[in-house]
Amino acid sequence: MSGHTTHSDESGQAVIERLQMSILSDTAKQVSVLQTAPLSMETSDVNVIKKQEKHVRNDSISNTQRVWTSLVAGATAGALAKTTIAPLDRTKINFQISKQPYSARAAVEFLIKTLKTEGLLSLWRGNSATMVRIIPYSAIQFTAHEQWKRILKVNGSERQKPGLNFLAGALAGVTSQGMTYPLDLMRARMAVTLKAEYKTLRQIFVRIYMEEGILAYYRGYTATLLGVIPYAGCSFFTYDLLRNLLPVYTTVAIPGFSTSLICGGIAGMVAQTSSYPLDIVRRRMQTSAIKGQHYHTISSTIVKVYREEGIMAFYKGLSMNWVKGPIAVGISFATHDTIRDTLRKLITHQNNSPN
C-alpha cells in the first residue's frame, strides 16, 4: 500500500510540474510577441524600402532604357490626361483672365454658350497647342523626376528623405517648364481667342514675334517658375509618399492602376491648391497683350488684381481645378506608371531570356 501511495504522489507531482512548464512557456511566447510587435511594423517598413531598392537595382535595364521608357510613358500619360479635361481647362482659363466672378453656374453657362455659338469641338480649342506642349512637357517632367531622384539618391527611400524627394519633384518641374514654356503661352492665347484671330500655332508664333518681340514668348515665365516649384514638388512628393504608405498601413488589396489613380488624384488636389494664386498671375501676364490689360511684372500684377478684384480673385476657378486637377493628375500618374512598368518588364524579360 505504501509503495502504491508513493507512486501516486510522484505521478501527481510530475503532472503539476508539466502544467507549470506549459504555463511558463505560454507566458514567454506572449511576452515575445509583445516585444517584437513594434519591431515587426518597423521591419515591414524596412522590407518595403528594400524591395523598392532591389527593384531599382535589379530590373536588368540600362539607364538609357529607363530614359526612353519614361519618355514614352510620360508623353502618352500627358496627352491622355489633358485631352480628357480640355473643356474644363478652357473654361478655367477664361475665368482666370477676366474680372467676371467665378461660380459653378457661370462655368456651366460658359460651356453652354460656347457649344451654341462655336460648336462642340470648340470646347477643345487650343488642345492641339496643348498637345504640342504637353507631350514633350510630360515626357520631360516624368523622366527628369526619375533622373533627379537617381542623382539625389532618393530612389527607394522617399520616406527617409522627404526634403530631397520634394526637391526632385520641384527640379523636374523647372526642367520641363523651362524647355516648353513658349508652347504654354501660345496655348493660353488660343484658349481665350476666337478662331479667326489665331487659326494655327504657326500663325500665333509669327504674330507674337512680329507684334511683341522675342521676349514675349517668355512673358509670365518667372511667375510660372515660382508656381511650378510648389506644384511639381508637392505633386511628386505626395504621390510617392502615398504610394509608399499604402502597402504598409492597408490590408485591402487594391489593383496597381487604381492605387496610382487614387494617389495621383490626392496629389493633384494638394499641388493645385499650393500653387494656384501664381497660376492666376501667370495667366494674366500671358494674355495681357490680347485683352488690353497691363500686367508686366509679378508684383504689379498681384497689386492690380488685389486692388480691382480682391483677395479671392487669386483663387478664381480653384473649385473647378479641384475637379479637373485630380482627374488629370490621377490619369497621368496611373497611365505613366502602367506603361513604364509594362515596357520595362518586356525589356527585362527580353534581356533575361536565353539567346
C-alpha positions as CSV (number, residue, x, y, z in Angstrom):
1,M,0.0,0.0,0.0
2,S,2.7,2.4,1.0
3,G,4.5,1.8,-2.4
4,H,1.4,2.5,-4.3
5,T,0.8,5.7,-2.4
6,T,4.4,6.9,-3.1
7,H,4.0,6.1,-6.8
8,S,0.7,8.2,-6.9
9,D,2.3,11.1,-5.2
10,E,5.2,11.1,-7.7
11,S,2.8,11.0,-10.6
12,G,0.8,13.9,-9.3
13,Q,4.0,15.9,-8.8
14,A,5.0,15.2,-12.4
15,V,1.6,16.5,-13.7
16,I,2.0,19.7,-11.6
17,E,5.5,20.2,-13.0
18,R,4.3,19.7,-16.6
19,L,1.4,22.2,-16.0
20,Q,3.9,24.8,-14.6
21,M,6.2,24.3,-17.5
22,S,3.3,24.8,-20.0
23,I,2.1,28.0,-18.3
24,L,5.7,29.4,-18.3
25,S,6.1,28.5,-21.9
26,D,2.9,30.2,-23.0
27,T,3.8,33.3,-20.9
28,A,7.2,33.5,-22.5
29,K,5.6,33.3,-26.0
30,Q,3.2,36.1,-25.2
31,V,6.0,38.3,-23.9
32,S,8.0,37.6,-27.0
33,V,5.1,38.6,-29.3
34,L,4.6,41.8,-27.3
35,Q,8.2,42.7,-27.5
36,T,8.5,42.0,-31.2
37,A,5.3,43.7,-32.3
38,P,6.7,47.2,-32.7
39,L,9.7,45.8,-34.4
40,S,7.5,43.9,-36.9
41,M,6.0,47.2,-38.0
42,E,9.4,48.7,-38.4
43,T,10.6,45.6,-40.2
44,S,7.6,45.9,-42.7
45,D,8.7,49.5,-43.4
46,V,12.3,48.4,-44.0
47,N,11.1,45.5,-46.2
48,V,9.1,47.8,-48.4
49,I,12.1,50.0,-48.8
50,K,14.4,47.1,-49.5
51,K,12.0,45.7,-52.1
52,Q,11.9,49.2,-53.8
53,E,15.7,49.4,-53.8
54,K,16.1,45.8,-55.1
55,H,13.6,46.6,-57.9
56,V,15.6,49.7,-58.8
57,R,18.9,47.9,-58.9
58,N,17.9,44.5,-60.4
59,D,15.4,45.1,-63.1
60,S,18.1,44.4,-65.8
61,I,17.7,47.6,-67.8
62,S,20.2,50.3,-68.5
63,N,19.7,54.0,-67.7
64,T,19.2,54.7,-71.4
65,Q,16.3,52.3,-71.4
66,R,15.0,53.9,-68.3
67,V,15.0,57.3,-70.0
68,W,13.2,56.3,-73.2
69,T,10.6,54.1,-71.5
70,S,9.8,57.0,-69.1
71,L,9.7,59.5,-72.1
72,V,7.2,57.3,-74.0
73,A,5.1,56.7,-70.9
74,G,5.1,60.3,-69.9
75,A,4.2,61.6,-73.3
76,T,1.2,59.2,-73.5
77,A,0.1,60.0,-70.0
78,G,0.2,63.7,-70.5
79,A,-1.7,63.6,-73.8
80,L,-4.5,61.4,-72.4
81,A,-4.9,63.4,-69.2
82,K,-5.0,66.8,-70.9
83,T,-7.4,65.7,-73.6
84,T,-9.8,64.4,-71.0
85,I,-10.1,67.7,-69.1
86,A,-9.6,70.1,-72.1
87,P,-13.1,71.6,-72.0
88,L,-12.8,72.3,-68.2
89,D,-9.3,73.7,-68.8
90,R,-10.6,76.2,-71.4
91,T,-13.4,77.3,-69.1
92,K,-11.0,77.8,-66.2
93,I,-8.6,79.9,-68.2
94,N,-11.4,82.2,-69.4
95,F,-12.4,83.0,-65.8
96,Q,-8.8,83.3,-64.7
97,I,-8.1,86.2,-67.1
98,S,-11.4,88.0,-66.7
99,K,-13.0,90.1,-64.0
100,Q,-16.2,88.1,-64.1
101,P,-16.9,86.3,-60.8
102,Y,-16.5,82.6,-60.9
103,S,-19.2,80.1,-59.9
104,A,-20.3,76.7,-61.0
105,R,-23.3,78.1,-62.6
106,A,-21.3,80.7,-64.6
107,A,-18.9,77.9,-65.7
108,V,-21.8,75.8,-67.0
109,E,-23.3,78.9,-68.7
110,F,-19.9,79.5,-70.4
111,L,-19.8,75.9,-71.7
112,I,-23.4,76.0,-73.0
113,K,-22.8,79.4,-74.7
114,T,-19.6,78.1,-76.3
115,L,-21.4,75.0,-77.5
116,K,-24.2,77.1,-79.1
117,T,-22.1,79.7,-80.7
118,E,-18.9,77.8,-81.7
119,G,-19.9,74.1,-81.7
120,L,-18.8,71.0,-79.7
121,L,-15.2,70.9,-81.0
122,S,-14.7,74.5,-79.8
123,L,-14.5,73.1,-76.3
124,W,-11.2,71.5,-77.3
125,R,-10.0,74.8,-79.0
126,G,-6.3,75.2,-78.2
127,N,-6.0,71.4,-77.4
128,S,-3.7,70.9,-80.5
129,A,-1.4,73.6,-79.0
130,T,-1.8,71.8,-75.6
131,M,-0.7,68.5,-77.2
132,V,2.3,70.1,-78.8
133,R,3.3,71.4,-75.4
134,I,2.1,68.7,-73.0
135,I,3.6,65.7,-74.9
136,P,7.2,67.0,-74.5
137,Y,6.4,68.6,-71.2
138,S,5.0,65.5,-69.5
139,A,7.7,63.3,-71.1
140,I,10.5,65.5,-69.8
141,Q,8.9,66.0,-66.4
142,F,8.5,62.3,-65.6
143,T,11.9,61.4,-67.0
144,A,13.6,64.4,-65.2
145,H,11.9,63.4,-61.9
146,E,13.3,59.9,-62.2
147,Q,16.7,61.1,-63.1
148,W,16.8,63.8,-60.3
149,K,15.8,61.1,-57.8
150,R,18.7,59.0,-59.0
151,I,21.1,61.9,-58.8
152,L,19.9,62.9,-55.3
153,K,19.9,59.2,-54.3
154,V,16.2,59.2,-53.3
155,N,15.1,56.0,-55.0
156,G,13.6,53.6,-52.5
157,S,14.0,55.9,-49.6
158,E,11.3,58.6,-50.2
159,R,10.0,58.5,-46.6
160,Q,13.5,58.8,-45.1
161,K,14.4,61.8,-47.4
162,P,11.2,63.9,-47.8
163,G,13.1,67.1,-48.4
164,L,15.1,65.6,-51.2
165,N,12.0,63.9,-52.7
166,F,10.3,67.3,-52.8
167,L,13.4,68.9,-54.4
168,A,13.5,66.2,-57.0
169,G,9.9,66.9,-58.0
170,A,10.5,70.7,-58.0
171,L,13.6,70.3,-60.2
172,A,11.7,68.1,-62.6
173,G,9.0,70.8,-62.9
174,V,11.6,73.5,-63.5
175,T,13.4,71.4,-66.1
176,S,10.3,70.6,-68.1
177,Q,8.7,74.1,-67.8
178,G,11.9,75.8,-69.0
179,M,12.0,73.7,-72.1
180,T,8.4,74.1,-73.2
181,Y,7.2,77.4,-71.9
182,P,6.6,79.2,-75.2
183,L,4.2,76.5,-76.2
184,D,2.3,77.0,-72.9
185,L,2.0,80.7,-73.7
186,M,0.7,80.1,-77.2
187,R,-1.8,77.5,-75.9
188,A,-3.2,80.1,-73.4
189,R,-3.5,82.7,-76.2
190,M,-5.5,80.2,-78.4
191,A,-7.8,79.2,-75.5
192,V,-9.0,82.8,-74.9
193,T,-9.4,84.0,-78.5
194,L,-11.8,83.2,-81.4
195,K,-10.6,81.0,-84.2
196,A,-10.5,84.0,-86.6
197,E,-7.8,85.7,-84.5
198,Y,-5.3,82.8,-84.3
199,K,-6.0,79.9,-86.7
200,T,-2.8,77.9,-86.3
201,L,0.2,77.6,-84.0
202,R,2.4,78.8,-86.7
203,Q,0.3,82.0,-87.1
204,I,0.3,82.8,-83.4
205,F,4.1,82.1,-83.2
206,V,4.8,84.6,-86.1
207,R,2.4,87.2,-84.8
208,I,3.8,87.2,-81.3
209,Y,7.3,87.7,-82.7
210,M,6.2,90.5,-85.1
211,E,4.0,92.4,-82.8
212,E,5.6,91.9,-79.4
213,G,9.1,90.7,-79.9
214,I,11.0,87.6,-78.9
215,L,10.9,88.2,-75.2
216,A,7.1,87.9,-75.3
217,Y,7.5,84.1,-75.7
218,Y,8.6,84.1,-72.0
219,R,6.1,86.6,-70.6
220,G,5.0,85.4,-67.2
221,Y,7.8,82.8,-67.1
222,T,9.1,83.9,-63.6
223,A,5.6,83.6,-62.1
224,T,5.4,80.2,-63.8
225,L,8.6,79.0,-62.3
226,L,7.6,80.3,-58.8
227,G,4.4,78.3,-59.2
228,V,5.8,75.1,-60.7
229,I,8.2,74.6,-57.8
230,P,5.5,74.1,-55.2
231,Y,3.2,72.4,-57.8
232,A,5.6,69.8,-59.1
233,G,7.3,69.4,-55.7
234,C,4.0,68.8,-53.8
235,S,2.6,66.6,-56.7
236,F,5.5,64.1,-56.9
237,F,6.2,64.2,-53.1
238,T,2.6,63.5,-52.2
239,Y,2.2,60.8,-54.8
240,D,5.4,59.0,-53.8
241,L,4.5,59.3,-50.1
242,L,1.0,57.8,-50.5
243,R,2.3,55.0,-52.8
244,N,4.8,54.0,-50.1
245,L,2.3,54.3,-47.2
246,L,-0.5,52.2,-48.7
247,P,1.3,48.8,-48.7
248,V,2.3,49.3,-45.1
249,Y,-0.8,50.5,-43.5
250,T,-3.6,49.0,-45.6
251,T,-4.7,45.3,-45.7
252,V,-7.1,45.7,-48.6
253,A,-5.6,44.6,-51.9
254,I,-6.1,47.5,-54.5
255,P,-5.1,47.0,-58.1
256,G,-2.0,48.9,-59.2
257,F,-3.8,51.2,-61.7
258,S,-6.5,52.1,-59.1
259,T,-3.9,52.8,-56.5
260,S,-2.0,55.2,-58.8
261,L,-5.3,56.8,-59.8
262,I,-6.3,57.5,-56.1
263,C,-2.8,58.6,-55.0
264,G,-2.4,60.8,-58.1
265,G,-5.8,62.4,-57.6
266,I,-5.0,63.4,-54.0
267,A,-1.5,64.6,-55.1
268,G,-3.2,66.7,-57.8
269,M,-5.5,68.4,-55.3
270,V,-2.7,69.2,-52.9
271,A,-0.4,70.6,-55.7
272,Q,-3.2,72.7,-57.4
273,T,-4.1,74.4,-54.1
274,S,-0.5,75.2,-53.2
275,S,0.4,76.9,-56.5
276,Y,-3.0,78.3,-57.7
277,P,-2.5,82.0,-56.9
278,L,0.7,82.1,-59.0
279,D,-1.2,80.4,-61.8
280,I,-3.7,83.3,-61.9
281,V,-0.8,85.7,-62.1
282,R,1.0,84.0,-65.0
283,R,-2.3,83.6,-67.0
284,R,-3.0,87.3,-66.7
285,M,0.6,88.1,-67.8
286,Q,0.4,85.6,-70.7
287,T,-2.8,87.0,-72.2
288,S,-2.5,90.7,-71.3
289,A,-1.5,91.8,-74.8
290,I,-4.7,90.5,-76.4
291,K,-7.0,91.5,-73.6
292,G,-5.9,95.2,-73.4
293,Q,-4.7,94.8,-69.8
294,H,-1.3,95.9,-68.4
295,Y,0.3,93.1,-66.5
296,H,4.0,93.5,-66.9
297,T,5.6,92.2,-63.7
298,I,4.6,89.8,-61.0
299,S,4.4,92.4,-58.3
300,S,2.4,94.9,-60.4
301,T,0.0,92.1,-61.5
302,I,-0.5,91.0,-57.9
303,V,-1.2,94.6,-56.7
304,K,-3.6,95.3,-59.7
305,V,-5.6,92.1,-59.3
306,Y,-5.9,92.6,-55.5
307,R,-7.0,96.3,-55.8
308,E,-9.5,95.7,-58.5
309,E,-10.9,92.3,-57.6
310,G,-9.9,91.5,-54.0
311,I,-8.1,88.6,-52.4
312,M,-10.5,85.9,-53.7
313,A,-9.5,86.7,-57.3
314,F,-6.3,84.7,-56.7
315,Y,-8.5,81.6,-56.2
316,K,-10.9,82.2,-59.0
317,G,-11.7,78.9,-60.6
318,L,-10.0,76.8,-57.9
319,S,-13.1,74.7,-57.3
320,M,-13.0,73.7,-60.9
321,N,-9.4,72.8,-60.5
322,W,-10.4,70.5,-57.6
323,V,-12.5,68.7,-60.2
324,K,-10.2,68.6,-63.2
325,G,-6.8,68.7,-61.4
326,P,-7.2,65.4,-59.5
327,I,-8.7,63.7,-62.6
328,A,-5.8,64.9,-64.8
329,V,-3.0,64.1,-62.4
330,G,-4.5,60.8,-61.4
331,I,-4.9,59.7,-65.0
332,S,-1.4,61.0,-65.7
333,F,0.4,59.1,-62.9
334,A,-1.6,55.9,-63.4
335,T,-1.1,55.9,-67.2
336,H,2.6,56.7,-66.9
337,D,3.3,54.0,-64.2
338,T,1.4,51.4,-66.1
339,I,3.0,52.0,-69.5
340,R,6.5,52.5,-68.0
341,D,6.3,49.3,-65.9
342,T,4.9,47.3,-68.8
343,L,7.7,48.4,-71.2
344,R,10.4,47.7,-68.6
345,K,9.0,44.2,-67.8
346,L,9.2,43.4,-71.6
347,I,12.8,44.7,-71.7
348,T,13.8,42.8,-68.6
349,H,12.1,39.6,-69.9
350,Q,13.9,40.0,-73.2
351,N,17.3,40.7,-71.5
352,N,16.9,37.6,-69.2
353,S,15.7,35.2,-71.9
354,P,18.3,32.8,-73.3
355,N,19.6,33.5,-76.8
